Each structure stands twice: as C-alpha cells, then as structure tokens.
Amino acid sequence: MLLIQLSDSHLKADPAGLYRDVDVQARLSAMLASVSRHQPDLVVFSGDVSDDGSIASYQRVAKQLDALGCPWVWLPGNHDHPATMADVRPLKTVIHLDGWQIILLDSWIDGEEGGRLGEEQLARLETQLADDASPALIVLHHPPVTVDAAWMNEIGLEDRETFWARLDRYDHVHAVLCGHIHHEMTCLHDNVPVMSVPAIAAQFVPDSPDFAVDSHAPGGFRLVRLSIDEAQRPRLSTRVEYLLSKV
Ligand SMILES: [Fe+2]
C-alpha cells in the first residue's frame, strides 16, 4: 500500500495569492501531477492546507485531490480553520488499510501558532491503541519532538511529553508523520521514527536559530509504503520526492 503525505500548501482564497513569494497554487498543481504518477492508495494532507482558512481555498484543494481518484484525508494545521475544512470534507480520526491503522490527530489551537492535542484526544488515542493492535502510523501537524531550529520549538507541540507518555505502554506505533516545519527531517524518539515532509509552499531553513525562509528550495512530498510481510511483521519504507520544476 502506498500512502503519500502532503503538507503546508498555504493556499489563499485568491488562486493567484503568493506565500512568501511562492505561487502556491501552481506548486500544488505541479505536485499533484507528480503524486498522480505514483498512483497512491491513500493521500494524507498534514495541515496548513490553507493560509487564510477560506472556504474557496479548501474547495480548490478538495477538487484537485478528488481528481487523483484515490481516497484522501486532511487534518488541520495552525493556519487552517477546522470547521470550514470539515464543511468541505469531514475530518477523520482513523483509517484502516492493508492491515495498518493510520491515526489522524488534530493539534490546532484557536488563534495560536503552536499546537496541543489536549486530554480528550490523548485519551481517545490511548483507547484506540488499546483496542486495536494492528501496526499504527500516527499523523499530526505539529512535530512532537524538539527540532534543530530554535524558533520553531517555541511553536511546537505543547503537550508532546504527555503524548509520548501515552504511547509508552504500546509497541505497535511504528512511525509518526508531521508537517509544520516546512522541510524534511527524521529523528528518533523512544525508538519511534518521527518524520516531517517538505512544504508544498516555501521551505524554512532547517537549522536556523531564527525564522528564515528559503523560497528557492524545492517543495516535495513523502511516499510511505506500508505492508505486512509473510512472517506477519509490519514493514514501512519511505522516501521524499522533491518537485524539480521551477514553480
Ligand atoms: Fe505551515
């Protein structure tokens, strides 16, 4: 099963709107043309779909994702407006595919750049893992780890220690995917890989102490192949594909 993760398109209501000098609508269209060639079984959009929370931006993305002809889901980032997103396409919390469970978390806080999962959602996550022993992949917008860009840690996931504490007693979470940091990253937390994906919109400079944008860096998406082998072991392989066009 091939899952493709997309993130941070930062679309505006105006299709010609720019995000930090990047024509985000053109980037999204070019990205989806590349995604389509891989014929994914599922596309997961890990937030900041819109930059202004407008219904027009969500409707445009939904129409383009529908055209891929495969199931797709999205979850909110700090720039999104979850209720407007949900009006266009309901927000899902778990999907089962080929023996895996994909758990989608909502780290959005009204009016803030940082994220938080909150007690209710963390309790639901724990119940899900207790009730379902199938190999799990968790996706959320804010990275639940400290990253190398100091400024970004100020707007990370506030309750990340509680998140990991809740996962402590389960050994069937095999990876966590996130967006928000606008560049590729992989790190380990308690032997669980945490991976981010490049933004569709402009990239942030990965290890800068202060906020810095590299609007010339290419956007990209993450391919994640999930399966269960003959010995019933879960298998995950992943790579990032960058968009080489100049949009
Ligand atoms: Fe973003």
Residues whose N, C-alpha, C, O or C-beta is under 5 A from the ligand:
A	BS01	LIG	D8 D48 H180
